[in-house]
């Protein structure tokens, strides 16, 4: 039976591994990576590549064509990388859904065929760096990631498929991104956000108060800005962070995507890359200051207060994002946590709301989860 420690592949996924850079073959339900064996094959690499992405049970048993010794089977035994699965149609959203795999205790659980995951807890299971790199030929977690992305020569299709298959760095530490003195700039503890930005918001709100005849009047504009942020949050997440298929198919676009949001989907439980670094926040927030004062040009104090409401909404968003990944939340928050983490391990093309699923419902991108019941093996 398939093991939960190895990924599951659809037949279509295996068929793509039919070239010198990555060559998979199957026997029954087992998938083997024979890339490293190509040049060592007695009959030459071409004979193996002829069956790349295909089942080799028949050819191995065909003694007329070529008699294979026990050594051939030993090589395969050392090259297992996963198992074939049959993707079932998801009841909830019409996309690929779970397949069954065996968990400890003889239970069968639903496994998503693309990510090989069945639940949010799988996001925190340590990744075997060497096995992952050998299997997928994507990024080696032993080495700094950024230059691997830049020099990888990945196609956009391959990159998007791999970057949305979550991995977990052992021990909960942060994987190296730059591997040099720039590394600290890519990591931000969650507490930096309220410590740095709440005093700024409080000062600007206090300064703007002189422009209002009533504190309640100012509060209404602040709350308006706070509400507008929820829409901005959705738009940024869907249209900027998940630009995905509109990316240019070159290393510049792919590397920028990885820096902006790809690394978060690749390593979603990295607690130091869950909130926005202050430098990036300033870059993204500056145009909204100009926009607020353009729309409300008649009153600087109103524009500043609305802007502060929006910034406060962002602070709540970043803290919520961190807590959804790393904290035990009150009962009324648990569904939101499950919803967001499903965005990572189930379907990254849906479920863009982080602090609320309201705009997902409005714009038809709600992620509806349907978890098959756990059943006991007979």
N, C-alpha and C positions, 0 to 999 in steps of 0.2 A: 504493500500500500504506500502511497505517497507520504513522504515525511514533511512535517511543517518546517524543518530546518533548511530545506532546499526549495527554490522557487518552482512555480508551476508555469508551464508554457502551453499555449494553444498550438495546434499544428501549423497555423499560419505564421506564428512567431518563429518556430523552428525552421520553416522553409526559407526564411530570410537569411539564415546563417549558412550560406552555401558558397562561400568564397574563401580565399587564402587568409584573409584577416580574421575571419571567424567561421569555423566549420563545425556544425553540429550534425549528428546522426542519431537515429533512434533504433531501439529494439523493444518492441512492445510499447509499454508506457514510459520507458526510461529514456532520458535525453542525455547524450554524451557530447562533450566538447573535445574533438580530436584535432584541433588546430595545431597543437604542438607536435602532433604525430605525423603531420603531412609529409615533411621532408624525410622522415624515418621509415615511411612505408616502403617495403621491398619493391612494390610494383610502381612506385612513383606517386607524387602528390596528385596527379591528374586522375588516377583511378578512384582515389578517395573523394576528390571534389565532384566527381561524377554522381556520387550519392550524397552530396552535401544537402542537408535539410530533409533527407529521406530516411525511410526505414531500411536497415541493412540485414534484417533477419534472414531473408531468403538468400542473399548473395554470400553471406557467411556460411550458410549450410550447403551451398552449391559446390561440391567437390570437383565437378567437371570444369567449372570456370577457374577456380583457384581454391586449393585446400588451405584452410586457415588453422594454424596450430593453437594450442592453449594460450600461447603468449598473446595472441590477438585479443582473446577474451580478457586476459589479465590487464592489458592496456585499457580496454574499455571500462573495466571495473574501477580503475583509478581515475577515470575521466567523467564520472557521473556528475552532472550539474543541475539536474532537476527531473521533473516528470511531466508527461503530457496530461492535459486536462481537457474536459469538454465544457466550454463556456455556456452557461444557461442564460436565457434572457431575463434581465432584471424585471421584477414585477413593478418596481417603483418608478423607474425612470426610462425604461426601454433600452438601457445600455447594458454593457457586459456586467454580469453579476457574479455571485459566488459559485464556486464549485466545492465539492467535498474533499476534505483531507482529514487524516487521522491525527487527533491530538492525544496527549498522554491520558491514560485511563480508558482508551478505546472509544473515545467520543468522536463523532464526526461534526466538523464545524464548516461554515461557509468560508471559502477562500476566494478573494478577488483575483481573477486570472491575470490581470495586468501587474498588480503590485505584489501578489503572493501573500497578501495580508487578509486577516479575517476580522480584526477588531482593533480598537485604538491602542490596546496594550502592545500590539505588535510593533508600534512605532518606537518603542523603547527597548526592543531586543537588539543586543549588540550585533553589529555586522562583522562578518569575517572578511577583513579587508582583502586578503589575497584571493580568496575564493570568489568574492564579488568582482574583482578586477578581471580575473581569469574568465569568469562566466560572461560578463557583459562588455568587456573591453571599453569601459567608459573612463572613470576616474579612479586613481589609486589613492585611497584615503591615507596611505602612509606618507604621501608627499603633498606639498602645497598645491592647492586646487586651481588657483586662477590661471597660472601659466599652462596647466594641463588643458583647460578649456580653450585658451587662446591658441595653443599649438596642436590641439587634438585633431583638427581637420574633420570635425563631426558635421554631418548633414543636419539641417534643422529638424527633420523628421526623427532621426536617431536621437539627437540631443533632447528634444521634448519628451520622447518616450522614456529616456533614462532619467532625466532630472526629476520626473514626477513618479519615480519608483523610490519611495523613502528609504533612507539608510539611517543608521544610528551609530555615532562615534562611541567607542567603548569608554565606559566609566562616566558617561555624561559630559565629557570634556568637549572643547571646541576643536573641530578639525582645522588644520592649518590652511589659511586662505592665501596669504602673501608669502609666509615663511621668512619674513624679515622684519625690520623695524616698523613697517606699516601695519603689522598684525593688530596691535592694540586699537587702531582706528576703526577696525571692522567689528569690534565687539563692544557692546553696550549693556551694562547691568540694568535691570528694570528700574531700580530706584533712581537712576540718573534722570529719568524723564520728569517725574513730579518735582524732584529737587531743583532741576534747572528751569523748568518752564512755568510752574505754578507761581513763583514769585514774580515772574515777568507779567503774567496775566493779571495777578492781583494789583501790581503797580499801575498797569495801563488802565484797568477798570477804575481804580481810585483816581487817577489823573483825569480820566474822561468824565467823571461824575460832575465836575463843575459845569458841564455843558447841558445838564438835564435839570429840569425843574422838580423832578421827583425820582427817588431811588427806584420806586416800582416801575416807573417809565423806562429807566435804564435797564432794569432787570428783564423787561419784556424783550428788548433788543438783544440782550445777552442770550436769552433762551431761544430766540429766533436763530441766532448764529449757531447755537448748540444743535438745534434741529437740522439746520442746513448741512452741518458736518456729516450727519448720518448718510445723507445722499452723496456727499463728496467721497466719503469712505467707500461706499459701494462702487462709485464710478472709478476711483483710483484702483481699487482692487481688481475690478473686472476689465477695465479698458487700458490700464497702464501696467500693473503688475502681471496681468495675464494677457498681455498683448499676443503672446504665444504664436498663433498661426499667421499673424501679420508681420512677424519678424523677418528682416532680410535674411536670406539663407547664406550668411557669411559669418566669419568669426568675430567681427566687430559687434554685430547685432546679438549674436549668441552670448558673447562675453558680457555685454551690458545687461542682458536679461538675467544672466547668472548672478551678477553682482546685485541687481535690484531686487530680485525675488526668487530666482531659480535656486540659489543656495538654501533658502528657507524651505523649499519643497524637497530638496535633496536631503537636507538634514533638519527636519522639522522640530526636533526636540533639543536643538542647540540653544541653551538658555541665554547665551550672550548675543544671539543674532535673532531675537524675537521682537525687539523694539527698535525703532528707527534711530540710527546714529545721529547725533545733533547736527553734524555738518550736512547730511543728506536732508534732514528736516528743514533746515534753513533754506536750502536750494528749492525744495518743493513748496515751502510756505510763503516765500517772498512774492510770487505772482498773485497769491490770494489777497495779500495786503493791498497790492495795487488794484486788484479787481474790486475789493470792497470800497475803496475810496473813489473808484470810477463810477460805480453804481450809486453810491450815496455821496456824491461830490458836494451836495448842498450842506452837509453837516459832518464835519470831521469827527466829532465825538460819537455820533451814531455809527459811523463806519468803523471806528476803532473798537467800539463795544461789541458790535456784531462779529468782528474779527476775533476778539477775545473769546466770545462764546464758541466760535469754531475751534480755536486752539484748545480750549478746555475739553471740547468733544474729542479732539485728537488725543489728548492726554488720557482720557477715559478709554479710548480705543486701544492705545498701546498697552495700558495696564491690563485691560480685559484680555487682550491677545496673549500676554504673558501668562496670566492666571489660567486661561483656558488650556494652556499646554502643561502647566507645571504646578497647579495648586488644586487641592480638594475644595470644591465649591459648595455653597449652599444648594439645597435641593432645587430651588427655582432656577439655578444656573447650570445644573448638570446637563439638561437637554441641549443648551447652547454649546456646551463643551463637546458633547457627542456630535453635534451638528458640524462644528468647525473641524474637528479632527477627521470626520468622514470626508471632508473636502480634501484632506491630505491623502488618506489611504483608499478612498472609494472612487471619487470623481472630482477631479480638480477643475472641470469645466462647468461645475454648478456649485452653489453654496458660497457666494462671494461675501455675504454679510457676516461680519465678525461680532459686532455688538448687538446685532439684531438681524433676523431673517426677513424683516418687513419689506425691504426693497427687492429681495429675491422673489417674494410672492408677487409684488407689483409687476416686475419685469419678466416673470416666468422662468427664473433661474433657480427656483427652490430645489434643494437636494432632498428628495424624499427617500428615506432609508427604509429598507425592508430586510430585516435580519431573519433568515431561516432558523427555525428552532434547532437546538443541539439535540442530536439523537444518539442513542447508544448503539454501538455495533453489536450485531448478533454473534 
